[in-house]
C-alpha cells in the first residue's frame, strides 16, 4: 500500500477524506473540484486519491486526462511516479495509445490519456471508453465537450464492488466554462449539492519555497493576482488586448544599431507578408530596431534585404518553428535557406523545436513589457507597434487572427513572441 503524508496541508487532507467518502457513498458528491493558484497541491492529492481508490476497489479503472500527451509526460505522469516510486505493485505500460499503470495486486489501472481536441474535435477516441471515473487535470485547458463526455462515460466499468462514479477536476482561475460551471455558482452560494469545491493557493502548500515565491514576484501583476493569489477577475474585459502591458508612451522611442553587439533575427514565414524583426539586447535592455515586412516576396528576397541592411553584423536566427519543415519547392527548409544566404554557422541558428503555447507566451511577453526595459523603434517598427496595440485576445489567451484583416494577421506579434521566448523565457521561474 502506498503511504502519502497529507498532514502538512490541511486542505489536501480534507479533499482526500471528502473524496474517499464520496466514492463509498457516504456523502452526496460526484464532482470534486480543487481550484485556485499554482502549487496548491491539487495534482498531487488527486493522484493520491486515485491510487487509494485503485487499492480499495479491485480491478477498477480510472482515467487522467490532459489536453495533450506532452503535457501528461512533462507534468502529470512524473508527479504520479513520485508517489509510487519504490513500490513494486505499480507496473507501467508506456504505449502512448494506451498509456497506463497497473496495480499488480488489485488489478486496477490508472490510464493517462490526451484530449487532443484539435486533432479529434468529436472526441472519437473516447467512444466506448469504460471507466469508473475521470481526473480532468488543468480542466481550464480542456473543452466543455470533454466534460460532457466524462459524465457520459463515468461509471461505465462494472465491478462486483462498485465505487460511485466520480469526476475530479483541478484548475487555475480562468474565464471559460470552468468558471461558469464551478466557481461562479460556488462564490454565489448556489453550487449544486453533488458538487464539491476546494480553493487552493501556494500559501496552503508547506513545500513551496521562498525561492519560488521570489520567482513569482517577477510576474506581471495581473498574472500574480490570477495564478498566485487565485483571483478570478476577468482582467481582459477592459480592452481585450493580447499585449495588455505594452504602453506606447513607455515602450516606443528611438533606437540605433549597436555594432558592438550581435543582432537577433526573428522570422515569421507566412507567405504574404513574410516578416522578420531585428533585435538587440545588452545592458539589461531590449531593443527592437527594425521590422522587415515584405509582401509577395520569398525567403530569398527577405534574406537579400537583411544582407543589404546589416552587412557585417554578427547575426543569430530564431523564429517560427515551422521554418524547419521542408517544402515542396526546395530541398532546404526556410531556416536552411536563411543559413546559406546569410553565411551562418549551426550555432547561429537558435530557433526552438516547437513554438511556445500562446497562453504561456502571453504571460511571458506581458511580464517582460511590465518588468523589463524594452524600446520599440518608432520609425522602423511601426508594424510591431500596431500589432502590440491592436491584436486582441480570445478568452483562452490565444490571439484573434484572420488572414483577411491586416490588423488581425499578427505576423509581427508572432516574431516578438518567438524572440522573447527563445532568449528570455527563464525570466518567469517556477510556474509549472
C-alpha positions as a Markdown table, in Angstrom:
| # | Residue | x | y | z |
|---|---|---|---|---|
| 1 | Unk | 0.0 | 0.0 | 0.0 |
| 2 | Unk | 1.2 | 3.5 | -0.9 |
| 3 | Unk | 1.6 | 5.8 | 2.1 |
| 4 | Unk | 1.1 | 9.6 | 1.5 |
| 5 | Unk | 1.6 | 12.2 | 4.2 |
| 6 | Unk | -1.0 | 15.0 | 3.9 |
| 7 | Unk | -0.6 | 16.4 | 7.4 |
| 8 | Unk | 1.3 | 19.4 | 6.2 |
| 9 | Unk | -1.5 | 20.6 | 4.0 |
| 10 | Unk | -4.9 | 20.5 | 5.8 |
| 11 | Unk | -6.8 | 21.3 | 2.6 |
| 12 | Unk | -5.3 | 18.3 | 0.8 |
| 13 | Unk | -6.3 | 16.2 | 3.8 |
| 14 | Unk | -9.9 | 17.5 | 3.7 |
| 15 | Unk | -10.1 | 16.9 | -0.1 |
| 16 | Unk | -8.7 | 13.4 | 0.3 |
| 17 | Unk | -11.2 | 12.4 | 3.1 |
| 18 | Unk | -14.1 | 14.0 | 1.3 |
| 19 | Unk | -13.3 | 12.2 | -2.0 |
| 20 | Unk | -12.9 | 8.8 | -0.4 |
| 21 | Unk | -16.2 | 9.3 | 1.4 |
| 22 | Unk | -17.8 | 10.2 | -1.9 |
| 23 | Unk | -16.5 | 7.1 | -3.6 |
| 24 | Unk | -18.2 | 5.0 | -0.9 |
| 25 | Unk | -21.5 | 6.9 | -1.0 |
| 26 | Unk | -21.0 | 8.4 | 2.4 |
| 27 | Unk | -21.8 | 11.9 | 1.1 |
| 28 | Unk | -23.6 | 13.3 | -2.0 |
| 29 | Unk | -20.6 | 14.4 | -4.0 |
| 30 | Unk | -20.0 | 13.2 | -7.5 |
| 31 | Unk | -18.0 | 16.1 | -8.9 |
| 32 | Unk | -14.9 | 17.0 | -6.8 |
| 33 | Unk | -13.1 | 20.2 | -7.8 |
| 34 | Unk | -9.8 | 21.6 | -6.5 |
| 35 | Unk | -9.0 | 25.0 | -8.0 |
| 36 | Unk | -7.1 | 28.2 | -7.4 |
| 37 | Unk | -3.4 | 29.3 | -7.7 |
| 38 | Unk | -0.5 | 27.3 | -8.9 |
| 39 | Unk | 1.4 | 25.0 | -6.5 |
| 40 | Unk | -1.6 | 24.5 | -4.2 |
| 41 | Unk | -1.0 | 20.7 | -4.1 |
| 42 | Unk | -4.0 | 19.9 | -6.4 |
| 43 | Unk | -2.4 | 17.4 | -8.7 |
| 44 | Unk | -0.5 | 15.5 | -6.0 |
| 45 | Unk | -3.5 | 14.9 | -3.8 |
| 46 | Unk | -5.9 | 13.9 | -6.7 |
| 47 | Unk | -3.4 | 11.3 | -7.9 |
| 48 | Unk | -3.0 | 10.0 | -4.4 |
| 49 | Unk | -6.8 | 9.7 | -4.3 |
| 50 | Unk | -6.9 | 7.6 | -7.5 |
| 51 | Unk | -4.1 | 5.4 | -6.2 |
| 52 | Unk | -6.0 | 4.8 | -3.0 |
| 53 | Unk | -9.3 | 4.1 | -4.9 |
| 54 | Unk | -7.4 | 1.6 | -7.0 |
| 55 | Unk | -6.5 | -0.3 | -3.8 |
| 56 | Unk | -9.9 | -0.1 | -2.2 |
| 57 | Unk | -11.8 | -1.1 | -5.4 |
| 58 | Unk | -10.0 | -4.1 | -7.0 |
| 59 | Unk | -10.0 | -4.1 | -10.9 |
| 60 | Unk | -11.2 | -0.5 | -11.0 |
| 61 | Unk | -10.3 | 1.8 | -13.9 |
| 62 | Unk | -9.5 | 5.5 | -13.7 |
| 63 | Unk | -8.6 | 7.9 | -16.4 |
| 64 | Unk | -6.4 | 11.0 | -16.1 |
| 65 | Unk | -6.9 | 13.5 | -18.9 |
| 66 | Unk | -4.9 | 16.5 | -20.1 |
| 67 | Unk | -5.0 | 18.5 | -23.3 |
| 68 | Unk | -2.2 | 16.6 | -24.9 |
| 69 | Unk | 0.4 | 13.8 | -24.4 |
| 70 | Unk | 3.4 | 16.1 | -23.9 |
| 71 | Unk | 1.6 | 17.8 | -21.0 |
| 72 | Unk | 1.0 | 14.5 | -19.4 |
| 73 | Unk | 4.5 | 13.3 | -19.9 |
| 74 | Unk | 6.1 | 16.5 | -18.6 |
| 75 | Unk | 4.0 | 17.1 | -15.5 |
| 76 | Unk | 1.2 | 14.7 | -14.5 |
| 77 | Unk | 3.0 | 11.3 | -15.1 |
| 78 | Unk | 6.2 | 12.4 | -13.3 |
| 79 | Unk | 4.0 | 13.5 | -10.3 |
| 80 | Unk | 2.4 | 10.1 | -10.3 |
| 81 | Unk | 5.7 | 8.4 | -10.4 |
| 82 | Unk | 7.0 | 10.4 | -7.5 |
| 83 | Unk | 4.1 | 8.9 | -5.4 |
| 84 | Unk | 4.6 | 5.3 | -6.4 |
| 85 | Unk | 8.4 | 5.3 | -6.6 |
| 86 | Unk | 9.8 | 2.3 | -4.7 |
| 87 | Unk | 6.5 | 0.3 | -4.9 |
| 88 | Unk | 6.7 | -3.0 | -6.8 |
| 89 | Unk | 2.9 | -3.0 | -7.2 |
| 90 | Unk | 2.6 | -0.5 | -9.9 |
| 91 | Unk | 3.7 | -1.6 | -13.4 |
| 92 | Unk | 4.0 | 0.9 | -16.2 |
| 93 | Unk | 2.7 | 0.4 | -19.8 |
| 94 | Unk | 4.1 | 3.2 | -21.8 |
| 95 | Unk | 2.4 | 2.7 | -25.2 |
| 96 | Unk | 1.2 | 6.3 | -26.0 |
| 97 | Unk | -2.1 | 5.0 | -27.3 |
| 98 | Unk | -2.8 | 3.0 | -24.1 |
| 99 | Unk | -0.5 | 4.6 | -21.5 |
| 100 | Unk | -1.4 | 3.3 | -18.0 |
| 101 | Unk | -0.1 | 1.9 | -14.8 |
| 102 | Unk | -1.5 | -1.3 | -13.4 |
| 103 | Unk | -1.6 | -2.3 | -9.7 |
| 104 | Unk | -0.4 | -5.9 | -9.9 |
| 105 | Unk | -2.0 | -6.7 | -6.5 |
| 106 | Unk | -5.5 | -5.4 | -7.2 |
| 107 | Unk | -5.7 | -5.4 | -11.0 |
| 108 | Unk | -6.7 | -1.8 | -11.0 |
| 109 | Unk | -5.5 | 0.5 | -13.7 |
| 110 | Unk | -4.9 | 4.3 | -14.0 |
| 111 | Unk | -4.8 | 5.5 | -17.6 |
| 112 | Unk | -3.2 | 8.7 | -18.8 |
| 113 | Unk | -5.0 | 10.0 | -21.9 |
| 114 | Unk | -4.8 | 13.2 | -24.0 |
| 115 | Unk | -7.9 | 15.0 | -25.1 |
| 116 | Unk | -6.4 | 16.2 | -28.4 |
| 117 | Unk | -9.4 | 18.3 | -29.3 |
| 118 | Unk | -7.7 | 19.9 | -32.3 |
| 119 | Unk | -7.0 | 16.5 | -34.0 |
| 120 | Unk | -10.1 | 14.8 | -32.6 |
| 121 | Unk | -12.8 | 17.5 | -32.4 |
| 122 | Unk | -15.6 | 15.0 | -32.0 |
| 123 | Unk | -13.7 | 13.0 | -29.3 |
| 124 | Unk | -14.0 | 9.8 | -31.2 |
| 125 | Unk | -11.2 | 8.3 | -29.1 |
| 126 | Unk | -13.5 | 8.4 | -26.1 |
| 127 | Unk | -16.3 | 6.4 | -27.7 |
| 128 | Unk | -16.9 | 3.2 | -25.8 |
| 129 | Unk | -14.4 | 4.1 | -23.1 |
| 130 | Unk | -15.2 | 2.2 | -19.9 |
| 131 | Unk | -14.1 | 3.7 | -16.6 |
| 132 | Unk | -15.1 | 4.3 | -13.0 |
| 133 | Unk | -14.1 | 7.9 | -13.1 |
| 134 | Unk | -12.0 | 10.8 | -14.5 |
| 135 | Unk | -9.4 | 13.2 | -13.3 |
| 136 | Unk | -9.6 | 16.2 | -15.7 |
| 137 | Unk | -6.3 | 18.0 | -14.8 |
| 138 | Unk | -5.9 | 21.7 | -15.7 |
| 139 | Unk | -9.5 | 21.4 | -16.9 |
| 140 | Unk | -9.5 | 25.1 | -18.0 |
| 141 | Unk | -7.3 | 23.8 | -20.9 |
| 142 | Unk | -9.9 | 21.2 | -21.8 |
| 143 | Unk | -13.2 | 21.6 | -23.6 |
| 144 | Unk | -16.7 | 21.6 | -22.2 |
| 145 | Unk | -17.4 | 18.8 | -24.7 |
| 146 | Unk | -14.9 | 16.6 | -22.9 |
| 147 | Unk | -16.6 | 17.4 | -19.6 |
| 148 | Unk | -19.9 | 16.2 | -21.1 |
| 149 | Unk | -18.2 | 13.1 | -22.4 |
| 150 | Unk | -16.7 | 12.4 | -19.0 |
| 151 | Unk | -20.2 | 12.5 | -17.5 |
| 152 | Unk | -21.4 | 10.1 | -20.2 |
| 153 | Unk | -18.6 | 7.5 | -19.6 |
| 154 | Unk | -18.1 | 7.7 | -15.8 |
| 155 | Unk | -19.3 | 4.6 | -14.1 |
| 156 | Unk | -19.3 | 2.5 | -17.3 |
| 157 | Unk | -16.8 | -0.1 | -16.0 |
| 158 | Unk | -18.8 | -2.5 | -13.9 |
| 159 | Unk | -17.4 | -4.3 | -10.9 |
| 160 | Unk | -18.7 | -6.6 | -8.2 |
| 161 | Unk | -17.7 | -3.9 | -5.7 |
| 162 | Unk | -18.5 | -0.6 | -7.4 |
| 163 | Unk | -17.3 | 2.8 | -6.4 |
| 164 | Unk | -19.5 | 5.7 | -7.1 |
| 165 | Unk | -18.7 | 7.2 | -10.4 |
| 166 | Unk | -16.6 | 10.3 | -9.8 |
| 167 | Unk | -15.2 | 13.2 | -11.8 |
| 168 | Unk | -12.2 | 15.1 | -10.3 |
| 169 | Unk | -11.1 | 18.5 | -11.7 |
| 170 | Unk | -8.2 | 20.7 | -11.0 |
| 171 | Unk | -7.9 | 24.2 | -12.5 |
| 172 | Unk | -6.5 | 27.7 | -12.2 |
| 173 | Unk | -8.6 | 30.8 | -12.5 |
| 174 | Unk | -10.0 | 31.2 | -16.0 |
| 175 | Unk | -12.8 | 32.9 | -18.0 |
| 176 | Unk | -14.3 | 29.9 | -19.7 |
| 177 | Unk | -16.8 | 27.1 | -19.0 |
| 178 | Unk | -15.0 | 26.1 | -15.7 |
| 179 | Unk | -15.7 | 29.4 | -14.2 |
| 180 | Unk | -19.3 | 29.3 | -15.3 |
| 181 | Unk | -19.9 | 25.7 | -14.1 |
| 182 | Unk | -17.9 | 25.7 | -10.8 |
| 183 | Unk | -16.5 | 29.0 | -9.5 |
| 184 | Unk | -19.4 | 31.4 | -10.1 |
| 185 | Unk | -22.0 | 29.1 | -8.6 |
| 186 | Unk | -19.7 | 28.4 | -5.7 |
| 187 | Unk | -18.9 | 32.1 | -4.9 |
| 188 | Unk | -22.7 | 32.8 | -5.3 |
| 189 | Unk | -23.6 | 30.1 | -2.9 |
| 190 | Unk | -25.7 | 28.1 | -5.4 |
| 191 | Unk | -23.3 | 25.2 | -6.3 |
| 192 | Unk | -25.4 | 22.1 | -6.6 |
| 193 | Unk | -25.2 | 19.6 | -3.7 |
| 194 | Unk | -23.4 | 16.9 | -5.8 |
| 195 | Unk | -20.5 | 19.4 | -6.4 |
| 196 | Unk | -17.6 | 19.9 | -4.0 |
| 197 | Unk | -15.2 | 22.8 | -4.5 |
| 198 | Unk | -11.9 | 23.4 | -2.6 |
| 199 | Unk | -9.9 | 26.5 | -3.2 |
| 200 | Unk | -6.1 | 26.2 | -3.1 |
| 201 | Unk | -3.3 | 28.7 | -3.1 |
| 202 | Unk | 0.5 | 28.3 | -2.9 |
| 203 | Unk | 0.4 | 29.6 | 0.7 |
| 204 | Unk | -1.5 | 26.4 | 1.6 |
| 205 | Unk | 1.4 | 24.2 | 0.5 |
| 206 | Unk | 4.2 | 24.0 | 3.1 |
| 207 | Unk | 6.6 | 22.7 | 0.4 |
| 208 | Unk | 6.6 | 25.9 | -1.6 |
| 209 | Unk | 9.9 | 27.6 | -1.1 |
| 210 | Unk | 10.9 | 31.2 | -0.6 |
| 211 | Unk | 12.8 | 30.9 | -3.9 |
| 212 | Unk | 9.6 | 30.0 | -5.7 |
| 213 | Unk | 7.8 | 33.0 | -4.3 |
| 214 | Unk | 10.7 | 35.2 | -5.3 |
| 215 | Unk | 10.4 | 33.9 | -8.8 |
| 216 | Unk | 6.7 | 34.6 | -8.9 |
| 217 | Unk | 7.4 | 38.2 | -7.9 |
| 218 | Unk | 8.9 | 38.6 | -11.4 |
| 219 | Unk | 5.5 | 38.0 | -13.0 |
| 220 | Unk | 3.2 | 40.8 | -14.3 |
| 221 | Unk | 0.8 | 41.9 | -11.6 |
| 222 | Unk | -2.2 | 40.6 | -13.5 |
| 223 | Unk | -0.7 | 37.1 | -13.5 |
| 224 | Unk | 0.4 | 37.2 | -9.9 |
| 225 | Unk | -3.2 | 38.0 | -9.0 |
| 226 | Unk | -4.6 | 35.3 | -11.2 |
| 227 | Unk | -2.2 | 32.4 | -10.6 |
| 228 | Unk | -0.6 | 33.1 | -7.2 |
| 229 | Unk | -3.5 | 34.8 | -5.4 |
| 230 | Unk | -6.2 | 32.9 | -7.1 |
| 231 | Unk | -8.1 | 35.9 | -8.4 |
| 232 | Unk | -10.9 | 35.0 | -10.9 |
| 233 | Unk | -11.4 | 38.6 | -12.2 |
| 234 | Unk | -11.8 | 39.0 | -16.0 |
| 235 | Unk | -8.7 | 41.1 | -16.5 |
| 236 | Unk | -9.2 | 41.3 | -20.2 |
| 237 | Unk | -12.7 | 42.9 | -20.0 |
| 238 | Unk | -11.3 | 46.4 | -20.4 |
| 239 | Unk | -9.9 | 46.3 | -23.9 |
| 240 | Unk | -9.0 | 42.7 | -24.6 |
| 241 | Unk | -5.5 | 43.4 | -25.9 |
| 242 | Unk | -3.2 | 40.4 | -26.2 |
| 243 | Unk | -0.2 | 42.6 | -25.2 |
| 244 | Unk | -2.0 | 44.4 | -22.4 |
| 245 | Unk | 1.2 | 45.5 | -20.7 |
| 246 | Unk | 2.5 | 47.3 | -23.8 |
| 247 | Unk | 2.4 | 51.1 | -23.4 |
| 248 | Unk | 3.2 | 53.3 | -26.4 |
| 249 | Unk | 4.5 | 56.1 | -24.2 |
| 250 | Unk | 6.7 | 53.8 | -22.2 |
| 251 | Unk | 7.9 | 51.3 | -24.9 |
| 252 | Unk | 8.2 | 53.3 | -28.1 |
| 253 | Unk | 11.2 | 55.5 | -28.9 |
| 254 | Unk | 14.4 | 55.9 | -30.9 |
| 255 | Unk | 16.8 | 53.0 | -31.3 |
| 256 | Unk | 20.0 | 52.6 | -33.3 |
| 257 | Unk | 22.2 | 49.6 | -34.3 |
| 258 | Unk | 25.0 | 49.0 | -31.8 |
| 259 | Unk | 27.8 | 47.4 | -33.7 |
| 260 | Unk | 29.4 | 46.2 | -30.5 |
| 261 | Unk | 26.6 | 43.6 | -30.0 |
| 262 | Unk | 25.0 | 41.0 | -32.2 |
| 263 | Unk | 21.6 | 41.3 | -33.8 |
| 264 | Unk | 18.8 | 38.7 | -33.4 |
| 265 | Unk | 16.6 | 38.0 | -36.4 |
| 266 | Unk | 13.1 | 36.6 | -35.6 |
| 267 | Unk | 11.2 | 35.2 | -38.6 |
| 268 | Unk | 7.6 | 34.5 | -39.3 |
| 269 | Unk | 7.1 | 32.5 | -42.5 |
| 270 | Unk | 3.6 | 33.4 | -43.6 |
| 271 | Unk | 3.8 | 33.7 | -47.4 |
| 272 | Unk | 2.2 | 37.1 | -47.7 |
| 273 | Unk | 3.7 | 39.0 | -45.9 |
| 274 | Unk | 6.9 | 37.3 | -44.9 |
| 275 | Unk | 8.3 | 39.1 | -41.8 |
| 276 | Unk | 11.5 | 39.5 | -39.8 |
| 277 | Unk | 12.0 | 41.7 | -36.8 |
| 278 | Unk | 15.6 | 42.7 | -35.7 |
| 279 | Unk | 16.5 | 42.8 | -32.1 |
| 280 | Unk | 19.4 | 43.6 | -29.8 |
| 281 | Unk | 19.7 | 43.1 | -26.0 |
| 282 | Unk | 22.5 | 44.3 | -23.8 |
| 283 | Unk | 23.0 | 46.2 | -20.5 |
| 284 | Unk | 19.7 | 44.7 | -19.2 |
| 285 | Unk | 17.7 | 46.3 | -22.0 |
| 286 | Unk | 15.9 | 45.0 | -25.1 |
| 287 | Unk | 15.7 | 46.9 | -28.4 |
| 288 | Unk | 13.6 | 46.2 | -31.4 |
| 289 | Unk | 15.5 | 48.2 | -34.0 |
| 290 | Unk | 13.8 | 47.1 | -37.3 |
| 291 | Unk | 10.9 | 45.3 | -38.9 |
| 292 | Unk | 11.2 | 44.0 | -42.4 |
| 293 | Unk | 7.8 | 43.0 | -43.8 |
| 294 | Unk | 7.6 | 42.1 | -47.5 |
| 295 | Unk | 4.5 | 41.3 | -49.5 |
| 296 | Unk | 4.6 | 38.9 | -52.4 |
| 297 | Unk | 8.2 | 38.0 | -51.6 |
| 298 | Unk | 10.2 | 34.8 | -51.0 |
| 299 | Unk | 12.6 | 34.0 | -48.1 |
| 300 | Unk | 15.5 | 34.6 | -50.6 |
| 301 | Unk | 14.2 | 38.2 | -51.2 |
| 302 | Unk | 13.9 | 38.7 | -47.4 |
| 303 | Unk | 17.5 | 37.5 | -46.8 |
| 304 | Unk | 18.8 | 39.8 | -49.5 |
| 305 | Unk | 17.1 | 42.7 | -47.8 |
| 306 | Unk | 18.7 | 41.7 | -44.4 |
| 307 | Unk | 22.2 | 41.5 | -46.0 |
| 308 | Unk | 21.8 | 44.9 | -47.5 |
| 309 | Unk | 20.8 | 46.5 | -44.2 |
| 310 | Unk | 23.0 | 44.6 | -41.8 |
| 311 | Unk | 26.1 | 43.6 | -43.8 |
| 312 | Unk | 29.0 | 42.9 | -41.3 |
| 313 | Unk | 26.8 | 42.4 | -38.3 |
| 314 | Unk | 27.1 | 39.3 | -36.1 |
| 315 | Unk | 23.7 | 37.5 | -36.6 |
| 316 | Unk | 21.7 | 35.0 | -34.7 |
| 317 | Unk | 18.4 | 33.5 | -36.0 |
| 318 | Unk | 15.2 | 32.4 | -34.3 |
| 319 | Unk | 11.6 | 32.3 | -35.3 |
| 320 | Unk | 8.6 | 30.2 | -36.3 |
| 321 | Unk | 9.5 | 26.5 | -35.7 |
| 322 | Unk | 7.7 | 25.6 | -39.0 |
| 323 | Unk | 10.7 | 27.1 | -40.7 |
| 324 | Unk | 12.5 | 23.9 | -40.1 |
| 325 | Unk | 10.0 | 21.9 | -42.2 |
| 326 | Unk | 10.9 | 21.1 | -45.8 |
| 327 | Unk | 8.7 | 22.5 | -48.6 |
| 328 | Unk | 7.8 | 21.0 | -52.0 |
| 329 | Unk | 9.6 | 24.0 | -53.6 |
| 330 | Unk | 13.1 | 23.3 | -52.2 |
| 331 | Unk | 15.2 | 20.6 | -50.7 |
| 332 | Unk | 16.1 | 23.1 | -48.0 |
| 333 | Unk | 13.9 | 24.3 | -45.2 |
| 334 | Unk | 13.3 | 28.1 | -44.7 |
| 335 | Unk | 15.9 | 28.1 | -42.0 |
| 336 | Unk | 18.3 | 26.2 | -44.3 |
| 337 | Unk | 17.9 | 28.9 | -46.9 |
| 338 | Unk | 18.5 | 31.6 | -44.3 |
| 339 | Unk | 21.6 | 29.9 | -43.0 |
| 340 | Unk | 23.1 | 29.6 | -46.5 |
| 341 | Unk | 22.0 | 33.0 | -47.7 |
| 342 | Unk | 23.4 | 34.8 | -44.7 |
| 343 | Unk | 26.5 | 32.6 | -44.3 |
| 344 | Unk | 25.7 | 31.5 | -40.8 |
| 345 | Unk | 27.0 | 28.6 | -38.7 |
| 346 | Unk | 24.9 | 26.0 | -36.9 |
| 347 | Unk | 25.4 | 27.8 | -33.5 |
| 348 | Unk | 24.0 | 31.0 | -35.0 |
| 349 | Unk | 20.7 | 29.1 | -35.8 |
| 350 | Unk | 18.9 | 29.3 | -32.5 |
| 351 | Unk | 15.2 | 28.5 | -33.2 |
| 352 | Unk | 13.2 | 26.3 | -30.9 |
| 353 | Unk | 12.0 | 22.8 | -31.8 |
| 354 | Unk | 8.4 | 23.9 | -31.3 |
| 355 | Unk | 6.5 | 27.2 | -30.9 |
| 356 | Unk | 5.5 | 28.4 | -27.4 |
| 357 | Unk | 1.9 | 27.9 | -26.4 |
| 358 | Unk | 0.1 | 31.2 | -26.9 |
| 359 | Unk | -1.1 | 31.2 | -23.3 |
| 360 | Unk | 2.4 | 30.8 | -21.9 |
| 361 | Unk | 3.8 | 33.2 | -24.4 |
| 362 | Unk | 1.3 | 35.8 | -23.4 |
| 363 | Unk | 2.3 | 35.6 | -19.8 |
| 364 | Unk | 6.0 | 36.0 | -20.7 |
| 365 | Unk | 5.5 | 38.8 | -23.2 |
| 366 | Unk | 3.4 | 40.9 | -20.8 |
| 367 | Unk | 5.6 | 40.2 | -17.9 |
| 368 | Unk | 8.6 | 41.4 | -19.8 |
| 369 | Unk | 6.8 | 44.6 | -21.0 |
| 370 | Unk | 5.8 | 45.3 | -17.5 |
| 371 | Unk | 9.1 | 44.5 | -15.7 |
| 372 | Unk | 11.9 | 44.9 | -18.2 |
| 373 | Unk | 13.2 | 47.9 | -20.2 |
| 374 | Unk | 12.0 | 47.4 | -23.8 |
| 375 | Unk | 12.2 | 50.0 | -26.6 |
| 376 | Unk | 10.5 | 49.6 | -30.0 |
| 377 | Unk | 11.8 | 51.9 | -32.7 |
| 378 | Unk | 9.1 | 54.4 | -33.5 |
| 379 | Unk | 10.1 | 54.8 | -37.2 |
| 380 | Unk | 11.4 | 51.4 | -38.3 |
| 381 | Unk | 9.0 | 49.2 | -36.3 |
| 382 | Unk | 5.5 | 50.6 | -36.9 |
| 383 | Unk | 4.0 | 47.2 | -37.8 |
| 384 | Unk | 5.3 | 45.8 | -34.4 |
| 385 | Unk | 3.7 | 48.8 | -32.6 |
| 386 | Unk | 0.4 | 48.3 | -34.5 |
| 387 | Unk | 0.2 | 44.6 | -33.6 |
| 388 | Unk | 1.1 | 45.2 | -29.9 |
| 389 | Unk | -1.6 | 47.9 | -29.8 |
| 390 | Unk | -4.4 | 46.3 | -31.8 |
| 391 | Unk | -4.2 | 42.5 | -31.6 |
| 392 | Unk | -6.9 | 41.1 | -29.4 |
| 393 | Unk | -7.0 | 38.0 | -27.2 |
| 394 | Unk | -9.5 | 35.2 | -27.2 |
| 395 | Unk | -10.9 | 34.1 | -23.8 |
| 396 | Unk | -8.3 | 31.3 | -23.7 |
| 397 | Unk | -5.4 | 33.7 | -24.1 |
| 398 | Unk | -4.8 | 32.9 | -27.8 |
| 399 | Unk | -4.6 | 35.6 | -30.4 |
| 400 | Unk | -7.6 | 36.6 | -32.5 |
| 401 | Unk | -6.3 | 36.0 | -36.0 |
| 402 | Unk | -7.6 | 36.5 | -39.5 |
| 403 | Unk | -5.7 | 36.5 | -42.8 |
| 404 | Unk | -8.5 | 38.6 | -44.3 |
| 405 | Unk | -7.9 | 41.6 | -42.0 |
| 406 | Unk | -4.4 | 43.1 | -41.8 |
| 407 | Unk | -4.9 | 44.2 | -38.2 |
| 408 | Unk | -5.6 | 40.6 | -37.2 |
| 409 | Unk | -2.8 | 38.8 | -39.1 |
| 410 | Unk | -0.4 | 39.2 | -36.1 |
| 411 | Unk | 2.7 | 38.3 | -38.1 |
| 412 | Unk | 5.0 | 40.8 | -36.4 |
| 413 | Unk | 3.5 | 39.9 | -33.0 |
| 414 | Unk | 4.5 | 36.3 | -33.6 |
| 415 | Unk | 8.1 | 37.4 | -34.2 |
| 416 | Unk | 8.0 | 39.2 | -30.9 |
| 417 | Unk | 6.8 | 36.1 | -29.2 |
| 418 | Unk | 9.4 | 33.9 | -30.8 |
| 419 | Unk | 12.3 | 36.2 | -29.9 |
| 420 | Unk | 11.3 | 36.8 | -26.3 |
| 421 | Unk | 10.5 | 33.1 | -25.7 |
| 422 | Unk | 13.9 | 32.0 | -27.1 |
| 423 | Unk | 16.1 | 34.4 | -25.1 |
| 424 | Unk | 14.0 | 35.4 | -22.1 |
| 425 | Unk | 11.8 | 32.5 | -21.2 |
| 426 | Unk | 13.7 | 31.9 | -18.0 |
| 427 | Unk | 12.5 | 35.3 | -16.7 |
| 428 | Unk | 9.5 | 33.6 | -15.2 |
| 429 | Unk | 10.5 | 30.7 | -12.9 |
| 430 | Unk | 8.7 | 28.0 | -11.0 |
| 431 | Unk | 5.3 | 28.4 | -12.8 |
| 432 | Unk | 4.6 | 24.8 | -13.8 |
